[in-house]
Structure formats: C-alpha cells, structure tokens
Amino acid sequence: MEKLEGTTLGDVWLSLSFKERHKVVEQIVLLERRLFSLQVPASGSIYFPNDLARHERSQSVPFQSQGHEFCIGPMAHYSWWHKGRDSLECDRGPWKSYAANHIPPSPSNVPGCNSNCPFVAVGERELQWTKTFAKPRLHYERLYREVHKYQKMSPQSHIDAIDKYLKLANCLGYRRHDRLSRPILRHPDLQPNNILLSESLDIVGLIDWQHATALPLCLSAGIPEHFQNYGDPESERMIQPARELSPDFDALNPEEQVAVKQVHIKRLTHFLYAALTLRYNEEHYETIFNSGVVLHQRLYKHARTPWEGDSITLQAELINAIQHWQDVVSSGSTTCETPPIKFSEESTQSITELLGRQQEMDTMMDQMRETLRVDVYGWVPNEDFTATRELAQDIKERMIAAADPAEKDGIRNHFPFDDFDEDG
C-alpha cells in the first residue's frame, strides 16, 4: 500500500479565493464525470472475485470491460452490516437494474429487476432489524424527547411505517431501459478531508473509498453533502452569489466575519458545483433537479435510516409522496396510477403536527450549534474544546433558569450537549 502525498482540501478550504475554489470544484465535477462514464454492470460494490465467498462469487457480475479483473458483489457500505445487520438474511445485491444494449446480460443467477430492487431491499433489511433487535427507547435526538413527553418510543410504530413503505416500494424505481436505472459509482464521502491537493491545488487523490457502492442514477445523483447548502433560500433558488465578500466585511467584528464568511462559502460552493455540473455532466444536473427523483431519494433515505426512536419522519415522507403522487410517477417511474397506501385524516394531521414540532427543535439545535461553533457530529477544534464546553453549560443553566418548573427536569436531564447513552 502506498501513501498519497498532498494536503487535504480541508486544511485550505476556508482560505481559498474564488478562482482557487472554482479550480478545485471544477476538478471534482470532472472526476465525477469520469465515474459517470464507467459502464458499471450492476448495483452493488466492487470486489476482486477471489475476495468473495464462493456463494457470493457465484452471484457476482463481472466487469466485462475490465477483463474480469473486478466484479460487482454485495453492498459493502457499513449500513448493511453494522449493529447486528451482518446476521440478517437479507438481499444485499448485486442487482441488475439496467438493460442497455452495450451491457452484456447478467448471469442467470443474478436477479434482473428495474431499479426498485434497492428500494425494496433497504425496507426489508430495516424491517428485519427492527423486529429482531429494536427495543423501546428514548429518542436519540434529545430535543425531540420534549415533543414526545420524554416517553420511550415503541419500535412497533416504525414496523408499521416500514410495512407501508414496502407496499409503496413496489411502485418506486424506473424501468430497465431508463437512464435513471443505470448504475453509477460515486465516492461515499466526498468531503474536504478526503480530497488531497498538490501545492498548485491540483487534486492528487481521493481517499476513504471502502464503503463505495454503485446505485441506480435515481439514487446516486445529488450534490455531495459537504458542498450542498439546501435550506438557504438563495441556494435553493440558484441565485448566483457575489464572487467576493461585501465591501463592509472588514468593518464587522471577528465573530460576525466568521459567520458571514461561512454563509458566503456555502452559497458559493453550492452554486459552483451545480453550475459546473450543468456544464460538464448535464445528465447528472438534470437528475439532481428532477422533482420525482427527489421524492424517490427522500423515501429511500428515511426507509434505510436505522431506527433510533424516530418513526415520524418516515411516516411524513410517505404522506408527502401520496400528496405528490403525480410527481412520483410523472418522472417515468414504475407505473402505479394511485398510491397503494393511505393515511387517515386524523393520522395525517397528527404526524404533520409532530413533524412540525420536531423541525422547530431542529432549528433550535442549529442555532445552538452555530453559537457553539460545533458541527453536526459534535466536533470542535482541540484548542476550542474547553471554552465550548463552558459555553454549552452556560446555555444549559440559562435555559433551566428561564423554563417553567415543570420543564426544568427535562432540560437538566436531556440537554443535547451532555454525554448520554446513545442506545436510549
């Protein structure tokens, strides 16, 4: 094994000029275009054939264009194997979902399907896991616990939600000749610390490929998480940001400068990635902004998310899909004239109200993270750790002091920046 030389993009991310940022993002988009050009024969992960167990090798799909040096086998992403999922008897692929003329037919023992196979597989996996391993627990998101009166959540509500999802999953995905069914290989975590640069800002390598998978284009398309800025009205309307910071930037105090610069970088990166994708990889751009594909992706995302107390989000996505069913089917997906599931008006209202309250808590959490300068995983720079812990405790004490007597214990025992048992 050879170590790649270079500096991580994360080390210079905040200091890049517009031209430098444009150069780096352009290279990322061009590298992704090369990945999109690969004729991946099935959805799954890439292996050397001899690294697979005999039964896995018999179900693998060879890379015909690579002289059979590689093959597509079962999903290697950790979401298929962690916390007891390795013991489940579930379908991990590979799946042959695309039937272009230039791709040879699958071996007879590889299931041929439209691109709905992954939709069904993740639902069946999580249904098995929830029935086998899940137990009543407090919500993982500690601020959500107030919404649910600090009661333990039953996994049965999630089992019911996945049952509904699986009925809907038979209507998801695209036909085998549709480009949205074509398997696409993408980097699983394309963020600055996994991108290595030379001194001249040329990309010399990408690291952390171990969980890479190929999925149908309808599931693999999207702006990488670190480069997207959804939730910002200007980014969502694709308003082109100014190249440079505003003239009054230098008059701001240091804290204001940090906040303004972060917003500017997020907007600029989101816009650059989308604009350069439109220039170099139009197929990807069109898929990113296909409303029917977005609905497919949201359902898939929340069906595959491990249950940690939250059933409301999946239920709300199912309701949203029903309400926007014509968008789901008009993008060319497998035809179901009407949704195969329904929710009562009472359930719809209750779920919508609970989702709204959870989203209010999300906003509160974002504000606290912004104040503390903590990322979504709780990380801060080493040199800021002590000061951040002190500030978090100060916020906690002020929240307790301002709360009604009946609310004080809830804040004291469930403050989101205290240590807690993640298994509820």
C-alpha positions as CSV (number, residue, x, y, z in Angstrom):
1,M,0.0,0.0,0.0
2,E,1.3,3.4,-0.9
3,K,0.6,6.7,0.9
4,L,-0.7,9.6,-1.1
5,E,1.2,12.8,-0.8
6,G,-0.6,16.1,-0.6
7,T,-2.6,18.5,1.6
8,T,-6.2,17.8,2.4
9,L,-8.7,20.3,0.9
10,G,-10.0,20.7,4.5
11,D,-6.7,22.4,5.5
12,V,-7.2,25.2,3.0
13,W,-11.0,25.2,2.5
14,L,-11.7,28.4,4.3
15,S,-8.8,30.4,2.8
16,L,-9.5,29.7,-0.9
17,S,-10.1,32.6,-3.2
18,F,-12.9,32.5,-5.8
19,K,-10.5,31.4,-8.6
20,E,-9.0,28.7,-6.3
21,R,-12.4,27.4,-5.2
22,H,-13.6,27.3,-8.8
23,K,-10.5,25.3,-9.8
24,V,-11.0,22.7,-7.1
25,V,-14.7,22.3,-7.6
26,E,-14.3,22.1,-11.4
27,Q,-11.8,19.2,-10.9
28,I,-14.2,17.4,-8.6
29,V,-17.0,17.7,-11.1
30,L,-14.7,16.4,-13.9
31,L,-13.6,13.5,-11.8
32,E,-17.2,12.6,-11.2
33,R,-17.9,12.8,-14.9
34,R,-15.3,10.1,-15.4
35,L,-17.1,8.0,-12.8
36,F,-20.3,8.6,-14.6
37,S,-18.7,7.4,-17.9
38,L,-18.0,3.9,-16.4
39,Q,-20.3,1.2,-17.7
40,V,-21.0,-0.4,-14.3
41,P,-23.0,-3.6,-15.0
42,A,-25.0,-3.8,-11.7
43,S,-25.7,-2.1,-8.5
44,G,-23.5,-3.2,-5.6
45,S,-19.9,-2.9,-4.6
46,I,-16.6,-3.6,-6.4
47,Y,-14.5,-6.6,-5.5
48,F,-11.7,-8.8,-6.7
49,P,-13.6,-12.0,-7.5
50,N,-11.3,-14.1,-5.2
51,D,-12.1,-11.9,-2.2
52,L,-15.7,-13.1,-2.3
53,A,-17.0,-16.2,-0.6
54,R,-18.0,-19.0,-3.0
55,H,-21.7,-18.3,-2.9
56,E,-21.1,-14.5,-3.3
57,R,-18.8,-15.1,-6.3
58,S,-21.4,-17.2,-8.0
59,Q,-23.9,-14.3,-7.8
60,S,-21.4,-11.6,-8.7
61,V,-21.5,-9.6,-12.0
62,P,-18.1,-9.4,-13.9
63,F,-16.8,-6.2,-15.3
64,Q,-16.6,-7.3,-19.0
65,S,-14.7,-4.2,-20.0
66,Q,-12.1,-4.8,-17.3
67,G,-11.1,-8.3,-18.4
68,H,-13.0,-9.8,-15.4
69,E,-10.4,-8.4,-13.1
70,F,-13.1,-6.9,-11.0
71,C,-16.8,-7.8,-10.3
72,I,-19.8,-6.3,-8.7
73,G,-20.8,-8.1,-5.5
74,P,-23.0,-7.4,-2.4
75,M,-23.2,-3.9,-0.8
76,A,-20.1,-3.1,1.2
77,H,-21.5,0.0,2.8
78,Y,-21.4,-0.3,6.6
79,S,-25.2,0.4,6.8
80,W,-25.7,-3.2,5.6
81,W,-23.5,-4.7,8.2
82,H,-23.4,-2.7,11.5
83,K,-25.3,-3.3,14.8
84,G,-26.3,-6.9,14.0
85,R,-27.2,-6.4,10.4
86,D,-24.4,-8.7,9.4
87,S,-26.5,-11.6,10.9
88,L,-29.6,-10.8,8.9
89,E,-30.6,-13.0,5.9
90,C,-31.4,-10.1,3.6
91,D,-30.8,-9.2,-0.1
92,R,-27.6,-7.1,-0.3
93,G,-27.3,-7.3,-4.1
94,P,-25.9,-7.2,-6.6
95,W,-28.9,-6.1,-8.7
96,K,-29.0,-5.8,-12.4
97,S,-31.3,-2.9,-12.9
98,Y,-30.3,-1.5,-16.3
99,A,-30.7,-3.2,-19.7
100,A,-28.7,-1.0,-22.2
101,N,-27.7,-2.7,-25.4
102,H,-24.0,-2.3,-24.8
103,I,-24.1,-4.0,-21.4
104,P,-23.9,-7.8,-21.6
105,P,-26.8,-9.8,-19.9
106,S,-26.4,-10.8,-16.3
107,P,-25.5,-14.3,-15.2
108,S,-28.8,-16.3,-14.8
109,N,-28.4,-16.4,-11.0
110,V,-28.2,-12.5,-10.7
111,P,-31.7,-11.0,-10.2
112,G,-32.8,-8.8,-13.0
113,C,-35.2,-6.0,-12.0
114,N,-35.9,-2.4,-12.6
115,S,-34.3,0.0,-10.2
116,N,-36.8,-0.7,-7.5
117,C,-34.7,-3.6,-6.1
118,P,-32.6,-1.3,-3.7
119,F,-35.8,0.4,-2.5
120,V,-37.3,-2.9,-1.5
121,A,-34.1,-4.3,-0.1
122,V,-33.4,-1.5,2.4
123,G,-37.0,-1.7,3.6
124,E,-36.8,-5.5,4.1
125,R,-33.5,-5.1,5.9
126,E,-34.7,-2.5,8.3
127,L,-37.9,-4.3,8.9
128,Q,-36.0,-7.5,9.8
129,W,-33.6,-5.5,12.0
130,T,-36.3,-3.6,13.9
131,K,-38.3,-6.8,14.6
132,T,-35.2,-8.6,15.8
133,F,-33.2,-6.0,17.7
134,A,-35.2,-2.9,18.4
135,K,-36.5,-2.2,21.9
136,P,-38.4,0.7,23.3
137,R,-36.0,3.6,23.8
138,L,-35.8,7.3,24.3
139,H,-35.4,9.3,21.1
140,Y,-31.8,9.7,20.0
141,E,-32.4,13.4,19.2
142,R,-32.5,14.7,22.7
143,L,-34.5,17.8,21.9
144,Y,-37.2,15.6,20.3
145,R,-37.8,14.0,23.6
146,E,-39.7,17.0,24.8
147,V,-42.0,16.7,21.8
148,H,-42.8,13.1,22.9
149,K,-43.2,14.0,26.6
150,Y,-39.9,12.2,27.5
151,Q,-41.6,8.8,26.9
152,K,-39.8,5.8,25.4
153,M,-40.7,5.2,21.8
154,S,-42.1,1.9,20.7
155,P,-40.5,0.2,17.7
156,Q,-43.9,-1.0,16.6
157,S,-44.7,2.4,15.1
158,H,-41.6,2.0,12.9
159,I,-42.5,-1.5,11.9
160,D,-45.9,-0.2,10.8
161,A,-44.3,2.6,8.8
162,I,-41.9,0.2,7.1
163,D,-44.7,-2.1,6.2
164,K,-46.4,0.8,4.5
165,Y,-43.2,1.8,2.8
166,L,-42.7,-1.7,1.4
167,K,-46.1,-1.6,-0.2
168,L,-45.1,1.7,-1.8
169,A,-41.7,0.5,-2.8
170,N,-43.2,-1.8,-5.4
171,C,-44.1,1.4,-7.3
172,L,-40.7,3.0,-6.9
173,G,-37.8,2.9,-9.3
174,Y,-37.5,3.2,-13.1
175,R,-37.9,0.9,-16.0
176,R,-34.8,-1.1,-17.1
177,H,-34.1,0.9,-20.2
178,D,-34.5,4.2,-18.4
179,R,-31.2,6.1,-17.9
180,L,-32.3,6.7,-14.3
181,S,-31.8,2.9,-13.7
182,R,-28.2,3.0,-14.9
183,P,-25.8,2.0,-12.0
184,I,-23.4,4.9,-11.1
185,L,-20.4,4.6,-8.9
186,R,-19.7,7.6,-6.6
187,H,-17.4,8.4,-3.7
188,P,-19.3,7.6,-0.5
189,D,-18.0,10.6,1.5
190,L,-16.8,13.3,-0.8
191,Q,-15.8,15.9,1.8
192,P,-12.7,18.1,2.0
193,N,-10.7,15.9,4.3
194,N,-10.9,13.1,1.8
195,I,-9.6,15.2,-1.1
196,L,-5.8,15.6,-1.4
197,L,-4.2,18.5,-3.2
198,S,-0.8,19.4,-4.5
199,E,0.7,22.8,-3.8
200,S,-0.8,24.1,-7.0
201,L,-4.3,22.9,-5.9
202,D,-4.4,20.0,-8.4
203,I,-6.3,17.0,-6.9
204,V,-3.8,14.2,-6.5
205,G,-6.1,11.7,-4.9
206,L,-9.3,10.8,-3.1
207,I,-9.3,8.6,0.0
208,D,-11.9,6.6,2.0
209,W,-13.4,4.5,-0.7
210,Q,-14.0,1.4,1.4
211,H,-17.8,1.9,1.6
212,A,-18.3,2.8,-2.1
213,T,-21.3,1.4,-3.8
214,A,-22.9,1.7,-7.3
215,L,-26.6,2.5,-7.2
216,P,-29.1,3.5,-9.9
217,L,-28.7,7.1,-11.0
218,C,-32.1,7.9,-9.4
219,L,-30.5,7.2,-6.0
220,S,-26.8,8.1,-6.6
221,A,-27.4,11.6,-8.0
222,G,-27.0,14.6,-5.8
223,I,-24.7,17.4,-4.7
224,P,-22.3,15.9,-2.2
225,E,-23.4,16.7,1.4
226,H,-20.5,18.9,2.3
227,F,-20.9,21.0,-0.8
228,Q,-24.7,21.5,-0.7
229,N,-26.5,24.3,1.0
230,Y,-30.1,23.3,1.0
231,G,-32.3,25.2,3.4
232,D,-30.7,28.5,2.3
233,P,-33.3,30.4,0.2
234,E,-30.7,31.8,-2.2
235,S,-29.0,28.5,-2.8
236,E,-32.3,26.7,-3.3
237,R,-33.3,29.3,-6.0
238,M,-29.8,29.0,-7.5
239,I,-29.1,32.7,-7.2
240,Q,-25.5,33.4,-8.2
241,P,-23.6,34.7,-5.2
242,A,-21.0,37.5,-5.4
243,R,-17.5,36.3,-6.1
244,E,-16.0,38.3,-3.2
245,L,-17.2,39.3,0.2
246,S,-19.1,42.5,0.6
247,P,-17.1,45.8,0.9
248,D,-18.2,46.3,4.5
249,F,-16.8,42.9,5.6
250,D,-13.7,44.4,7.2
251,A,-15.9,46.7,9.4
252,L,-17.5,43.7,11.0
253,N,-16.3,42.3,14.3
254,P,-14.4,38.9,14.2
255,E,-17.4,36.8,15.2
256,E,-19.6,38.5,12.5
257,Q,-16.8,38.0,9.9
258,V,-16.7,34.2,10.6
259,A,-20.5,33.9,10.3
260,V,-20.6,36.0,7.1
261,K,-17.7,34.1,5.5
262,Q,-19.2,30.7,6.3
263,V,-22.5,31.7,4.6
264,H,-20.7,33.0,1.6
265,I,-18.5,29.9,1.2
266,K,-21.6,27.6,1.5
267,R,-23.6,29.6,-1.1
268,L,-20.6,29.9,-3.5
269,T,-19.7,26.2,-3.3
270,H,-23.3,25.0,-3.8
271,F,-23.7,27.3,-6.8
272,L,-20.3,26.4,-8.3
273,Y,-20.9,22.6,-8.0
274,A,-24.4,22.9,-9.7
275,A,-23.2,25.3,-12.4
276,L,-20.2,23.2,-13.3
277,T,-22.2,20.0,-13.3
278,L,-24.6,21.6,-15.8
279,R,-21.6,22.5,-18.0
280,Y,-19.7,19.1,-17.8
281,N,-22.3,16.5,-16.7
282,E,-25.8,17.5,-17.8
283,E,-27.3,14.1,-17.2
284,H,-26.3,14.4,-13.5
285,Y,-27.6,18.0,-13.3
286,E,-31.0,17.1,-14.7
287,T,-31.3,14.2,-12.3
288,I,-30.4,16.3,-9.3
289,F,-33.2,18.8,-10.0
290,N,-35.8,16.2,-11.1
291,S,-38.7,16.6,-8.5
292,G,-39.8,12.9,-8.9
293,V,-36.3,11.7,-8.3
294,V,-36.0,13.9,-5.2
295,L,-39.2,12.3,-3.8
296,H,-37.7,8.8,-4.5
297,Q,-34.5,9.7,-2.8
298,R,-36.2,11.1,0.3
299,L,-38.3,7.9,0.7
300,Y,-35.2,5.7,0.3
301,K,-33.1,7.8,2.7
302,H,-35.7,7.6,5.5
303,A,-36.5,3.9,5.0
304,R,-32.9,2.9,5.2
305,T,-32.1,5.1,8.3
306,P,-31.6,2.9,11.4
307,W,-34.4,3.3,13.9
308,E,-33.3,5.3,16.9
309,G,-36.7,6.4,18.2
310,D,-37.9,8.4,15.1
311,S,-40.8,7.0,13.1
312,I,-42.4,10.3,12.4
313,T,-40.0,11.3,9.6
314,L,-40.6,8.2,7.5
315,Q,-44.4,8.5,8.1
316,A,-44.3,12.1,7.0
317,E,-42.3,11.2,3.8
318,L,-44.9,8.6,3.0
319,I,-47.7,11.1,3.4
320,N,-45.7,13.6,1.2
321,A,-45.3,11.0,-1.5
322,I,-49.1,10.3,-1.5
323,Q,-49.8,14.0,-1.7
324,H,-47.4,14.5,-4.6
325,W,-48.0,11.2,-6.3
326,Q,-48.2,12.6,-9.8
327,D,-44.6,13.9,-9.4
328,V,-43.5,10.5,-8.3
329,V,-44.9,8.8,-11.4
330,S,-44.6,11.6,-14.0
331,S,-40.8,11.3,-13.9
332,G,-41.1,7.9,-15.6
333,S,-41.0,5.6,-12.6
334,T,-42.7,2.2,-12.5
335,T,-46.4,2.9,-13.1
336,C,-48.9,2.8,-10.3
337,E,-51.8,5.0,-11.1
338,T,-52.7,5.6,-7.5
339,P,-50.7,5.2,-4.3
340,P,-51.1,1.7,-2.8
341,I,-51.2,3.0,0.8
342,K,-53.2,5.7,2.6
343,F,-53.3,7.5,5.9
344,S,-56.5,8.7,7.7
345,E,-57.1,12.4,8.0
346,E,-56.6,12.1,11.8
347,S,-53.2,10.3,11.4
348,T,-52.1,12.8,8.7
349,Q,-52.8,15.7,10.9
350,S,-51.1,14.2,14.0
351,I,-48.0,13.2,12.1
352,T,-47.8,16.6,10.4
353,E,-48.0,18.4,13.7
354,L,-45.4,16.2,15.3
355,L,-43.1,16.7,12.3
356,G,-43.5,20.4,12.6
357,R,-42.6,20.4,16.3
358,Q,-39.5,18.2,15.5
359,Q,-38.5,20.7,12.8
360,E,-38.8,23.5,15.3
361,M,-36.4,21.6,17.6
362,D,-34.0,21.1,14.6
363,T,-34.0,24.9,14.2
364,M,-33.2,25.4,17.8
365,M,-30.4,22.8,17.6
366,D,-28.9,24.5,14.6
367,Q,-28.9,27.8,16.5
368,M,-27.1,26.3,19.4
369,R,-24.6,24.6,17.2
370,E,-24.0,27.9,15.4
371,T,-23.5,29.7,18.8
372,L,-21.1,27.0,20.0
373,R,-19.4,26.5,16.5
374,V,-20.0,22.8,16.8
375,D,-20.6,20.6,13.7
376,V,-23.4,18.1,13.4
377,Y,-21.2,15.4,14.9
378,G,-20.3,17.5,18.0
379,W,-16.7,18.2,16.8
380,V,-14.8,21.4,17.6
381,P,-11.1,22.2,17.2
382,N,-9.0,20.9,20.0
383,E,-8.0,24.4,21.1
384,D,-11.7,25.4,21.5
385,F,-12.9,22.4,23.4
386,T,-12.7,23.8,27.0
387,A,-14.3,27.1,26.1
388,T,-17.0,25.4,24.1
389,R,-17.9,23.1,27.0
390,E,-18.1,26.0,29.3
391,L,-20.3,27.9,26.9
392,A,-22.6,24.9,26.5
393,Q,-23.0,24.6,30.2
394,D,-23.8,28.3,30.5
395,I,-26.5,27.9,27.8
396,K,-27.9,24.9,29.8
397,E,-28.1,26.8,33.0
398,R,-29.8,29.8,31.3
399,M,-32.3,27.5,29.7
400,I,-33.1,25.9,33.1
401,A,-33.4,29.3,34.7
402,A,-35.9,30.5,32.1
403,A,-38.0,27.4,32.0
404,D,-41.3,26.7,33.8
405,P,-40.9,24.5,36.9
406,A,-42.4,21.5,35.0
407,E,-39.9,21.8,32.2
408,K,-36.7,22.2,34.3
409,D,-36.0,18.5,34.9
410,G,-36.4,17.7,31.2
411,I,-33.8,20.3,30.2
412,R,-31.5,19.2,33.1
413,N,-31.7,15.5,32.2
414,H,-31.8,15.7,28.4
415,F,-29.6,18.6,27.4
416,P,-28.2,17.8,23.9
417,F,-24.6,18.7,24.6
418,D,-24.2,16.5,27.7
419,D,-22.9,12.9,27.5
420,F,-25.7,10.3,27.2
421,D,-26.4,6.7,26.4
422,E,-26.8,6.6,22.6
423,D,-28.7,3.3,22.8
424,G,-31.5,5.1,24.7
